[in-house]
Amino acid sequence: MISPRERTAALAAQRELVRRRLADAERAVAAARADQADIDAVQRVVQYVAARVQTGFGDYVGAICTKAVHHVFPDRKGDAFVVRFRENRGKTECQRVLVSKGGSEAHPFDCAGGGVWDVLGFALQGAMIALEEPKPSLIMFTDEPFKFIHGREKRRKALSMLRNVSVNLGIQMIIVHQSDVDGESVDESLDVISGSPGCAVYEVRKVAYEKSEIVRIGGR
């Protein structure tokens, strides 16, 4: 049978053990709180840097796309292409909208025809290629990027914009262009770039059944 003295000693030992464990736990909690404070500080810095990077990215891409629209559609000088970032369900989403001079916004899914989104899509592709790191071989392939732009003058402006994007962003482009639109001669659209340095235009002509020939137009 355990004596009262022995029982008291055992309880005192258990109490001391609990006290030491409690002290260890309190030290662990204090260290965890300190670590959490450091993590929170780092997270705030990362969020700040990410926000600045996103803003810089959005401004760069938005400026290129806006200039492209203004070049092809001078009557839309008041419009601006805007890239926004927002948090949604723990993820960062990128919104791309065209904002008019009056402040109304248009999303690509809500727009129809006119070729504006063709121009924006082309400029956006060029901007993204230019921003890639590490730098790839800067080359861009597109198939009829301006097929919804009608009228010789607008198509000439679009091709001139294409040339400017290629030169300013340092991107080599291989473009498949429509051979004929509303009866217009292919030369009337392409002469704006066919004589530019570093630019070559080739016309593929069908001369017989399953037979074609390639003819170079201008270029050096």
Secondary structure as GFF3:
##gff-version 3
##sequence-region A 1 220
A	DSSP	alpha_helix	4	72	.	.	.	ID=ss1
A	DSSP	three_ten_helix	74	76	.	.	.	ID=ss2
A	DSSP	beta_strand	80	88	.	.	.	ID=ss3
A	DSSP	beta_strand	91	99	.	.	.	ID=ss4
A	DSSP	beta_strand	105	106	.	.	.	ID=ss5
A	DSSP	three_ten_helix	108	110	.	.	.	ID=ss6
A	DSSP	alpha_helix	116	131	.	.	.	ID=ss7
A	DSSP	beta_strand	139	143	.	.	.	ID=ss8
A	DSSP	alpha_helix	152	169	.	.	.	ID=ss9
A	DSSP	beta_strand	172	176	.	.	.	ID=ss10
A	DSSP	alpha_helix	186	194	.	.	.	ID=ss11
A	DSSP	beta_strand	201	208	.	.	.	ID=ss12
A	DSSP	beta_strand	211	217	.	.	.	ID=ss13
###
